[in-house]
């Protein structure tokens, strides 16, 4: 016991060697964080130097200061809030519609070979079609309102999401389903109490990933016939060479995407504590 | 004359994999297991013994043949047959207690009775104090003990076990065999047990059925006349045990060699 303890304490000691390039080896949590933060810091620093020394024309790459000023202006004039609200609304709806359809269809496809055979060839075909190519068609079909933007976001996410949910459901071990049938449970009870419960963490991760994709489709969705939205603001700024507005828009979209991702991850940790409990 | 607990008559199981010829996994196998009898099916890997067990559980549809539980024909899984797999099948989101209780979902017991019953089986497998642990906090042996408790708790007429200790290390395996032996001698039930481990089969069984390599047929049947209660160490060093072991090993290895496809010379040329 004593020797065991001493090994542990020497491991915790200040002279512990950190092997950065050891295959799969762990590193201290602090170092992990510092590394990530300094990379972003270095990126910003290079940006600062390039612009402060005027190595790049401000029209091509404005400095952090002018992006900040643009941020302040958009806040003051209420543009940013309005754009964010409009984009959030479209993303939420587009993703929700996609998810509400992908969930039942994906579950059917993952559990019943018939539904897999019925839907998969069609989905495989459509999912390689670029969402941006649907822009003119969606305008013809649904007009120029929010419906068109939501439809683009839907096209961009649904066909991938449904296949991912199918795979989540298929990941349930066969023996777990079989053993449940020996307890006298019906097919539907097994589906609900066992298959869905087992697949839920994976499905939740699929939600998180597809919501991230929805953010990347935002600009495509607001490409044409929009008069508000973060993506619209970027497209408009392009026309007037307002590069600081473009960079601001990209940063805001990136940050909002990051926050939703973090929220989903935090909820995952709370909901699925049993996943990582170790003795 | 009482009905046998399990009766499988002239069972054939055939598979037709896509683009490949038909495989006969089980050929005309007939098995009877009497009430409170412990019967093992042994044979080389891939001989169809698991398929036969799965057919008894209703998880595999035989191409022909009849399966009866106490005289009643069965063709699908049911709560009259409990099953323990080699793979871990505990629900990872439920605690030990909840996992065992899950098997009582379809019973008419009150929640107090369920609680009692679960506690009784946790004691039986010696996992008091782990009621609220999650499966991934347990060792492989502990998980299989919970799986056994979960298969026993709703009192199925027959317990079907498909190499339940196959994934465990040798030490744990021995302990699990002892535990199962003790549990079974304390609380007799009808068991059909699949294994490729000859010693395990002798230790536990009243009767052993040896299967041939594919297509799996029942090749021979051996009664293990070693009195109970049995104790692992005493038994494994006894003369009758050695005699049974020799007889069974010869039977099994003859089949294994056939499927191995290579004649290992057994003497000096």
Interface residues (C-beta under 8 A of the other chain):
Chain A: X173 X175 X176 X178 X179 X181 X182 X183 X184 X185 X189 X193 X194 X197 X198 X272 X274 X275 X277 X278 X279
Chain B: X57 X58 X59 X76 X77 X78 X79 X81 X82 X83 X85 X87 X89 X91 X92 X93 X94 X102 X103 X105 X106 X133 X134 X136 X137 X138 X147 X151 X154 X156
